[in-house]
Amino acid sequence: MCTFDRCEFAGALTISLGYEYPDKMDVSLATIMMKIINDEPVNSFDGILHHEKGIDILPGNIEPSGLEIFMNGVISMWK
């Protein structure tokens, strides 16, 4: 089973699975989303953590806050 931590800053699912510092991870849901927005190549397994209980997770962290600000700027340019 693969889960995605919510697009919010707490990273609660990531933390509850024992990954104590989601903000220090190199790859998260937000970094994958940003690659897609920028039309950069994405490996389907980038950032996925494999938990011992058979659960895979794409971690969440504080980064969606920055992504939201970026997207607001992009959207306002289109108006």
Secondary structure, DSSP 8 states (H G I E B T S, - for coil): -EEE--SSTT-HHHHHTT---GGG-S--HHHHHHHHHTT----TTTT-EE-TTS-EEE---SHHHHHHHHHHHHHHHH-
